[in-house]
Amino acid sequence: MTSMNPSLHVDEGLFSGGPPLGVQKWLRIIRSSGDRRVGQRVLMALVMGWMPLLVLTAIREFSAGIPVMHSFLMDAAVHARSLIAVPLLLIAESDAIPRFGRAACHFLSSGLVSNQDAPRYSVAAESTRGLLNSRIAEIIVFVVSYSIAIPLVLYLREELPAWQRDSSTPLGLSVAGLWHATVSLPLLFTLFLGWFWRILLWWRFLYRMSRLDLNLVPAHPDNCGGLLFLSTSIRGYRFLALAFASVVAGRQLEVILKTGKALSGVQSVVIALLIVVLLLSVGPLLVFTSKMRSAKATGIFMYGALGREVGTEFERKWLDRDSRVDDSVLQVGDFSTMTDLYQVVGNVYDMREVPFALRSLQHVVVAALVPFVPVALAAVPLKQILITLAKLVV
């Protein structure tokens, strides 16, 4: 294994940045990209994104006598977005970002990157850091967020719940509805787009790593040539999956609460969501498939030849003989050596062509399905659930 280049700085905070952290630093909410202050930021997001909707709707009902509070409280979609998804997107930073950073550094600290490729690693890391903290990217994220949020609300204003509508205003929106369109919804879109930008750069960084002449070991006990550490990044997507699914499930639950019936094609929506979540979490790791397949093929020939030569010599020594086997055989190390060797050779033949196992996906899959449990319970009458359970027991 090639030793790590001691002159190259290893920074586990490589992915500690990206929209909208730049604006938060400008507002003094955080002092640096690594200073995430999750609890404080979650509280501020709730104060900015959800609490004003509650207060403004309550003021409208009690001051003007317009019964809109019930409409707000029953709006599962807005609660799923502002009360659940937004905090989860912020909490995800403390889970996923350190995992990305540790994995990025492990390429160098483990010796996977040779001294000859260390400069290319450095260029990849620095360009990733530069793009992640790009002010242009941050501006684009905010512009796109508002370009989506406001036109979307205005286009759908006739279908908005009562607490967001007010026919007496020029835009047809209540004060709470206007706040939702200009603050709450753009905040959600900004966090979503910021995460997509971060994941895109994670994908780009891994692609550039896959272009290096990595020191893969086909006989590595992780059965991934030494790349199984990348699978730790998948678990970091669980809060993201939960946030994505909460938004989708919230809309489904809102329809059920209003009409008593679920939207058609719920199963297709869930399947599509799972595909998106798996694509985001596992997709970046698939860039190593070609390199791992090549390493496995090379290893099969090399270790296979070694196993054959040693096996042939073992058979010549122990099988092609006329003498009887006595107790002295138990003190010879040939048999344990053969066992150890063939275990190593077996690792080569069992090497995967992707740097993860199926069990690594369970966290994100479960996280993506959990928000749909209330939807299923709301769609199926309690009486029917009890009857079904009774049949299972009896």
KATA-V204813 format. One record per backbone hydrogen bond with DSSP energy under -1.0 kcal/mol. CO is the residue of the C=O (numbers start at 0). NH is the residue of the N-H. If there is no record, write none. Layout:
BEGIN
co:CO nh:NH
co:CO nh:NH
END
This chain:
BEGIN
co:4 nh:7
co:12 nh:15
co:14 nh:16
co:17 nh:20
co:19 nh:23
co:20 nh:24
co:21 nh:25
co:22 nh:26
co:23 nh:28
co:23 nh:29
co:24 nh:27
co:33 nh:35
co:36 nh:40
co:37 nh:41
co:38 nh:42
co:39 nh:43
co:40 nh:44
co:41 nh:45
co:42 nh:46
co:43 nh:47
co:44 nh:48
co:45 nh:49
co:45 nh:50
co:49 nh:53
co:50 nh:54
co:51 nh:55
co:52 nh:56
co:53 nh:57
co:54 nh:58
co:55 nh:59
co:56 nh:60
co:57 nh:61
co:58 nh:62
co:59 nh:63
co:60 nh:64
co:65 nh:67
co:67 nh:71
co:68 nh:72
co:69 nh:73
co:71 nh:74
co:73 nh:75
co:74 nh:78
co:75 nh:79
co:76 nh:80
co:77 nh:81
co:78 nh:82
co:79 nh:84
co:80 nh:85
co:83 nh:87
co:84 nh:88
co:85 nh:89
co:86 nh:90
co:87 nh:91
co:90 nh:93
co:91 nh:95
co:95 nh:99
co:96 nh:100
co:97 nh:101
co:98 nh:102
co:99 nh:103
co:100 nh:104
co:101 nh:105
co:104 nh:108
co:105 nh:109
co:106 nh:112
co:107 nh:110
co:111 nh:214
co:116 nh:120
co:117 nh:121
co:118 nh:122
co:119 nh:123
co:120 nh:124
co:121 nh:125
co:122 nh:126
co:123 nh:127
co:124 nh:128
co:125 nh:129
co:126 nh:130
co:127 nh:131
co:128 nh:132
co:130 nh:133
co:133 nh:137
co:134 nh:138
co:135 nh:139
co:136 nh:140
co:137 nh:141
co:138 nh:142
co:139 nh:143
co:140 nh:144
co:141 nh:145
co:142 nh:146
co:143 nh:147
co:144 nh:148
co:145 nh:149
co:147 nh:151
co:148 nh:152
co:149 nh:153
co:150 nh:154
co:151 nh:155
co:155 nh:158
co:160 nh:163
co:163 nh:173
co:165 nh:168
co:171 nh:165
co:173 nh:177
co:174 nh:178
co:175 nh:179
co:176 nh:180
co:177 nh:181
co:178 nh:182
co:178 nh:183
co:179 nh:184
co:182 nh:186
co:183 nh:187
co:184 nh:188
co:185 nh:189
co:186 nh:190
co:187 nh:191
co:188 nh:192
co:189 nh:193
co:190 nh:194
co:191 nh:195
co:192 nh:196
co:193 nh:197
co:194 nh:198
co:195 nh:199
co:196 nh:200
co:197 nh:201
co:198 nh:202
co:199 nh:203
co:200 nh:204
co:201 nh:205
co:202 nh:206
co:203 nh:207
co:204 nh:208
co:205 nh:209
co:208 nh:211
co:211 nh:213
co:213 nh:215
co:216 nh:219
co:219 nh:222
co:222 nh:351
co:224 nh:216
co:226 nh:229
co:227 nh:230
co:228 nh:231
co:229 nh:232
co:230 nh:233
co:233 nh:236
co:234 nh:237
co:236 nh:240
co:237 nh:241
co:238 nh:242
co:239 nh:243
co:240 nh:244
co:241 nh:245
co:242 nh:246
co:243 nh:247
co:244 nh:248
co:245 nh:249
co:246 nh:250
co:247 nh:251
co:248 nh:252
co:249 nh:253
co:250 nh:254
co:251 nh:255
co:252 nh:256
co:253 nh:257
co:254 nh:258
co:255 nh:259
co:264 nh:268
co:265 nh:269
co:266 nh:270
co:267 nh:271
co:268 nh:272
co:269 nh:273
co:270 nh:274
co:271 nh:275
co:272 nh:276
co:273 nh:277
co:274 nh:278
co:275 nh:279
co:276 nh:280
co:277 nh:281
co:281 nh:284
co:282 nh:285
co:284 nh:287
co:285 nh:288
co:287 nh:291
co:288 nh:292
co:289 nh:293
co:290 nh:294
co:291 nh:295
co:292 nh:296
co:293 nh:297
co:294 nh:298
co:295 nh:299
co:296 nh:300
co:297 nh:301
co:298 nh:302
co:299 nh:303
co:300 nh:304
co:301 nh:305
co:302 nh:306
co:303 nh:307
co:304 nh:308
co:305 nh:309
co:306 nh:310
co:307 nh:311
co:308 nh:312
co:309 nh:313
co:310 nh:314
co:311 nh:315
co:312 nh:316
co:313 nh:317
co:314 nh:318
co:314 nh:319
co:318 nh:320
co:325 nh:328
co:326 nh:329
co:327 nh:330
co:328 nh:331
co:332 nh:336
co:333 nh:337
co:334 nh:338
co:335 nh:339
co:336 nh:340
co:337 nh:341
co:338 nh:342
co:339 nh:343
co:340 nh:344
co:341 nh:345
co:342 nh:346
co:343 nh:347
co:344 nh:348
co:345 nh:349
co:347 nh:350
co:353 nh:355
co:356 nh:359
co:357 nh:360
co:358 nh:361
co:360 nh:364
co:361 nh:365
co:362 nh:366
co:363 nh:367
co:364 nh:368
co:365 nh:369
co:368 nh:371
co:369 nh:372
co:371 nh:375
co:372 nh:376
co:373 nh:377
co:374 nh:378
co:375 nh:379
co:380 nh:384
co:381 nh:385
co:382 nh:386
co:383 nh:387
co:384 nh:388
co:385 nh:389
co:386 nh:390
co:387 nh:391
co:388 nh:392
co:389 nh:393
END
